[in-house]
Amino acid sequence: MLNIVFAFLSVFTLQPSNSVPKNPSQVTLNYIEYNRGASFPTRAQIGIDYPGFYELTFHDVRMIGNSFYPDNSILPNAFIWPLLEGKLRASKNAFTEPYYGLRFTHFFKKNPNLGIGLEFAHLKVFIPDEGESVRITGMDNGKSVDEWKSTKEYIDSFNVSHGVNYLSLFLVYRLMLLQTEKIGAGKIQPYLSMGYGPCFPHPQLRLKGDPEYKAYGHQFNFANYGFSLGLGSRFQISKGFGFYLEYKFTKAYLKEMKFDNGEEGTMHLNFPVHHLAWGFSIIF
């Protein structure tokens, strides 16, 4: 993976400056894009503060993405088949459940290599059902805890299955390679991006011995945020349309998620994620 990243970065260092396009009037500046993708398994730090019971931190908990659910393959079949059958509600739900992203990018007319944009990324994380033994520290019923136990000793299930919902403002720098008269921005546009913004997660938490959810709803709190780094390439096949492939790294800091069942309690969740995304561009 690192070899691929370094090889890609070398494109930016070895290519001569192309800040002056061959045909400025044909350089496209605005991109509306949609992607699907996958987030890879990660390790997270999870904190649960349940007043009157415990205040614990679970270290290096394995979490997975289930990026294609409810599809059973990389193809969006759970969306396509209901759509063809006229089941619009089922099709809509299947469109928004898997990993997906939306973004708008504007490149500056005076410097079309440089742009700014707004991106929404819908990724998920789950603790696998089987649980695992992790280091747990904190206080449990007034007693200090620092031991290795299964997450199932305290957590029946925990996920952010309705999305971490990361909304970021980002800067992007692109190269414009293989420019033509009609495609002034170039048929191939490698790019680097960096973003920052809030997250609006939807945690679902059930604790051991309690069948009811302690949390099951969106958390609108600007204390939850993330940052991202992206490395990709756009392939513009016409003046108005293209495809792109992107590697992205994000780090989420979900510092203040509250129980929403009427009880006092909070959660926090910090984790890095590696992503691979692919999508299409509407260009104007």
C-alpha positions in Angstrom: 0.0 0.0 0.0 2.8 2.5 0.9 4.6 1.7 -2.3 1.5 2.6 -4.3 1.1 5.9 -2.4 4.7 6.8 -2.8 4.6 6.0 -6.5 1.5 8.2 -6.9 3.0 11.1 -5.0 6.0 11.0 -7.3 3.7 12.1 -10.1 3.4 15.4 -8.4 7.1 15.9 -7.9 8.2 14.7 -11.4 5.7 16.4 -13.5 6.6 19.9 -14.8 4.4 22.8 -13.7 1.2 23.0 -15.7 -0.5 26.0 -14.0 -1.1 27.6 -17.4 -3.5 25.4 -19.3 -3.3 25.2 -23.1 -6.8 26.4 -23.6 -8.1 28.3 -20.5 -11.6 28.7 -21.9 -12.1 24.9 -21.9 -10.9 24.3 -18.4 -13.8 23.0 -16.3 -14.0 24.4 -12.8 -17.0 22.7 -11.1 -17.5 19.1 -10.2 -20.5 17.4 -8.6 -19.5 13.9 -7.6 -21.0 10.7 -6.1 -19.1 7.7 -4.9 -19.4 4.3 -3.4 -16.6 2.6 -1.6 -15.2 0.6 1.3 -13.8 1.4 4.7 -11.3 -1.1 6.0 -11.3 -2.7 9.6 -9.8 -0.4 12.2 -9.0 -0.2 15.9 -10.9 2.2 18.1 -10.9 3.6 21.6 -14.4 3.5 23.1 -15.5 5.3 26.3 -18.7 4.8 28.2 -19.7 6.9 31.2 -22.8 5.4 32.8 -23.3 7.4 36.1 -24.0 5.2 39.1 -22.5 2.1 37.4 -19.2 2.7 35.6 -16.9 4.9 33.6 -14.8 2.8 31.4 -12.5 3.0 28.4 -12.1 0.1 26.0 -8.8 0.2 24.2 -7.9 -1.0 20.7 -11.3 -2.4 19.9 -11.6 -4.0 16.5 -14.3 -2.4 14.4 -15.5 -3.3 10.9 -17.3 -1.3 8.2 -19.9 -3.5 6.5 -19.6 -1.1 3.7 -21.7 -2.9 1.1 -24.7 -3.7 3.3 -27.5 -4.4 2.2 -25.9 -5.3 -1.1 -24.3 -8.8 -1.2 -21.6 -7.7 -3.6 -19.7 -4.7 -4.8 -22.6 -4.0 -7.2 -25.5 -2.0 -5.8 -28.0 -4.8 -6.5 -30.2 -4.1 -3.4 -30.8 -0.7 -5.1 -31.1 -1.8 -8.7 -33.5 -4.7 -8.4 -36.2 -3.0 -6.3 -35.9 0.0 -8.6 -36.6 -2.2 -11.7 -39.5 -3.8 -9.8 -41.0 -0.4 -8.9 -40.4 -0.7 -5.2 -39.2 2.9 -4.8 -39.0 3.0 -1.0 -36.9 -0.2 -0.8 -34.7 1.2 -3.5 -34.3 4.5 -1.8 -33.3 2.8 1.5 -30.8 0.6 -0.2 -29.3 3.6 -2.0 -28.5 5.4 1.3 -27.6 2.4 3.6 -24.2 1.4 2.1 -21.0 3.4 2.2 -21.4 6.4 -0.1 -20.2 10.0 -0.5 -21.2 13.2 -2.2 -19.1 16.3 -2.9 -18.9 19.5 -4.7 -15.6 21.0 -5.8 -14.9 24.4 -7.3 -11.5 25.2 -8.9 -10.3 28.8 -9.1 -10.4 30.4 -12.5 -7.1 32.2 -11.9 -5.4 29.1 -10.6 -7.3 26.1 -11.9 -5.0 23.6 -10.2 -6.3 24.7 -6.8 -9.8 24.2 -5.5 -12.1 24.1 -2.5 -15.1 21.9 -1.8 -17.7 20.4 0.5 -17.9 16.7 1.0 -20.3 14.3 2.8 -19.0 10.8 3.7 -21.4 8.1 5.0 -19.3 5.4 6.6 -20.1 3.0 9.3 -18.3 1.1 12.1 -19.4 -2.0 14.1 -18.1 -4.1 16.9 -18.2 -7.6 15.5 -20.9 -9.8 17.2 -18.3 -12.2 18.6 -16.6 -9.6 20.7 -12.9 -9.8 21.7 -10.7 -9.5 24.7 -9.4 -5.9 25.1 -7.8 -3.8 27.8 -10.4 -2.0 29.9 -9.6 0.8 32.3 -11.5 3.2 34.5 -14.0 2.8 37.4 -16.6 0.1 37.9 -19.0 0.5 40.9 -16.4 2.7 42.6 -13.5 0.3 42.0 -10.5 0.9 39.8 -10.3 -1.3 36.7 -7.3 -2.1 34.6 -7.7 -5.6 33.1 -8.2 -7.6 29.9 -11.8 -8.8 29.3 -14.2 -9.4 26.5 -16.2 -6.4 25.4 -19.3 -8.6 25.9 -18.7 -8.3 29.7 -20.2 -4.8 29.3 -21.4 -4.2 25.8 -24.1 -6.3 24.1 -23.8 -4.4 20.8 -22.4 -1.1 19.6 -22.2 0.4 16.2 -22.6 3.5 14.2 -24.6 1.8 11.5 -26.6 4.8 10.3 -23.4 6.6 9.5 -20.5 8.6 11.1 -21.8 11.2 8.6 -18.6 13.2 8.2 -19.2 16.7 6.6 -15.9 18.4 5.6 -14.7 21.5 4.0 -11.6 20.6 2.0 -8.8 22.0 -0.1 -7.6 20.2 -3.2 -4.7 20.5 -5.6 -4.8 18.8 -9.0 -2.5 18.2 -11.9 -4.0 18.6 -15.4 -2.4 16.0 -17.7 -3.2 15.1 -21.3 -4.9 18.4 -22.0 -6.9 18.7 -25.3 -8.8 21.4 -27.0 -12.1 20.1 -25.7 -10.9 18.9 -22.3 -8.8 21.8 -21.1 -8.4 20.4 -17.6 -6.8 17.2 -18.9 -8.0 13.7 -19.4 -6.2 12.6 -16.3 -6.2 14.7 -13.1 -4.2 13.3 -10.1 -5.1 15.2 -7.0 -4.3 15.6 -3.3 -6.9 16.9 -0.8 -7.1 17.8 2.9 -10.4 18.3 4.8 -11.8 19.1 8.3 -15.3 19.3 9.6 -18.1 18.0 11.9 -19.5 14.5 12.2 -23.2 13.8 12.9 -23.1 10.1 14.0 -26.0 7.8 14.7 -24.7 5.4 17.5 -26.6 2.4 18.5 -25.6 1.0 22.0 -27.0 -1.8 24.1 -25.4 -2.8 27.3 -25.1 -6.2 28.8 -28.3 -7.4 30.5 -30.5 -4.6 29.1 -32.5 -5.4 25.9 -33.3 -1.7 25.3 -31.0 0.7 23.4 -29.2 3.3 25.5 -28.6 5.3 22.3 -30.4 5.1 19.0 -30.5 8.4 17.1 -28.5 11.1 15.4 -26.1 13.2 17.5 -26.0 16.8 16.4 -23.0 18.1 18.3 -20.0 20.0 17.0 -17.8 18.3 19.6 -17.8 15.4 17.2 -15.5 16.1 14.3 -12.9 14.6 11.9 -10.2 15.3 9.5 -9.2 13.7 6.2 -6.4 13.3 3.6 -7.2 12.1 0.1 -5.1 10.9 -2.8 -6.8 10.1 -6.1 -7.2 10.6 -9.8 -10.0 11.8 -11.9 -10.4 10.5 -15.5 -12.3 13.0 -17.5 -13.7 11.3 -20.7 -15.7 14.4 -21.9 -16.1 18.0 -21.1 -19.1 17.2 -18.8 -18.4 13.7 -17.4 -15.7 11.6 -15.7 -14.8 8.9 -13.2 -12.5 8.9 -10.3 -10.7 6.5 -7.9 -9.5 7.7 -4.5 -7.7 6.5 -1.4 -8.7 8.4 1.7 -7.6 8.5 5.3 -9.9 9.9 8.0 -9.6 10.2 11.8 -12.9 10.7 13.7 -13.1 12.2 17.2 -16.7 11.5 18.4 -16.2 13.1 21.8 -19.7 13.7 23.0 -22.4 11.2 22.2 -25.2 11.0 24.7 -27.7 8.3 25.8 -31.0 9.3 24.3 -33.3 6.9 26.2 -33.9 9.4 29.1 -31.0 8.1 31.2 -27.8 10.0 32.0 -24.8 8.7 30.1 -22.3 9.5 27.4 -20.0 7.7 25.0 -16.9 8.7 23.1 -15.3 7.0 20.1 -12.0 7.8 18.4 -10.7 5.9 15.4 -8.8 6.1 12.1 -10.1 4.7 8.9 -8.5 3.8 5.5 -11.0 4.1 2.6 -11.1 3.2 -1.1 -13.7 5.1 -3.1 -14.8 5.1 -6.7 -17.4 7.3 -8.3 -18.5 9.5 -11.2 -18.3 13.3 -11.8 -20.8 15.7 -13.4 -18.6 18.5 -14.7 -19.4 22.1 -15.7 
